[in-house]
Amino acid sequence: MPIAPQPIDQNQIEAIPNFTTQVFLVDSLNPKSGFGYNILVDGSIFIHQATIPSLPGNKAFDSKEKAEL
């Protein structure tokens, strides 16, 4: 039996955080250093990721497009 949709409470909508991302050069003086990204929640940095997660070492993303994925 399908579940009937529930009405949306406006208080719940306002409680949903606003997520955004930023891509950055790891070293602005050396563009070949690679890219990283920030994940912001309500305008504050929640995650600062200058290296590729789960890979050993400190390797940045090779391109802006890869950092955005």
Secondary structure, DSSP 8 states (H G I E B T S, - for coil): ---------HHHHHHS--EEEEEEESSTT-GGG-EEEEEEETTEEEEEE-S-TTSSS---BSSHHHHH-
